[in-house]
Amino acid sequence: MISPPLTVLHPEATPVLDLLTVPQVMARLQLGRSAVYDLLRTGQLASITLGRARRIPTDALTDFIRARLEQEAAA
């Protein structure tokens, strides 16, 4: 039995990274544009820049919400 070459990529094995726009994050958090950009600027919410566009990974938004919940629970 011969195994396939290691260079073969299986699409189902590739993790999917969903990216959100700032307006999508605004809607999900029910915050204004300035508030979302403040979170990005201070590093509280991770993002990537593609050209001039900012994109926020859904995992980063989930991590941000989880961290805020933990902070409030500890207070």
N, C-alpha and C positions, 0 to 999 in steps of 0.2 A: 504494500500500500504506500503510495507516494503522497505526501502532504503538499498542499498548494504553496506556491512561493510566498514568502513573507511580505512581498510588496503588494499583494492583492488586498484591496480595501473593501470591506463589506459595509454598505451604507447603513445597515441596521446596527452596526457596531459603533458608528460615529455619533457622538453625543450632539444633540441639537441644542443650539444656543439661541434662544429667542431674545430679540432686542426690541426695546420700547423707545418711542420718541418721547421728547419732553411733554408734549400735549397728552400723550397716553398716560404718563406718570402723573401729570397734573390731575387727570380725571380719576385715576385709581386712588390717589391720596386725597383728593378733593382739596388741593392746594393751588395757589396761584403760581404763575410763571416765575416770579421773583423768588418765591419760597423754594421752589424746586431747584432753581439755579444756585441759590444759597447752599442748599444741601450738597450739590455737586461741587461747588467751589470750596467748601470746608472739608470735603472728603467723607462726609457722613454717608453719601450715596455714591457708589462707584459708577463710572461711565467710561466709554471709549469715544474717541473722536474719529470720524471717518470723513476726511476732507474738512468741511466746515460744519458737519452735522454731528450732534451729540447723540449717542445711543446708550441706553441703560439696559444691561442684561437683566432678565427677569429674576435670575438668582440674586443679583445685587439688591433688587427691590425687596425680595423675600427676606434676605439677610438684614436689611435695614429695618424692616417691620419687626422681625424677630428680636433684634437688639433693642428696639424701643420698648417692646413689650416686656423684655427682661429688666430694663432699666426702671420701668414703672412698677413692676412687681417687687423689685428690691427696695423701692422708696417707701 
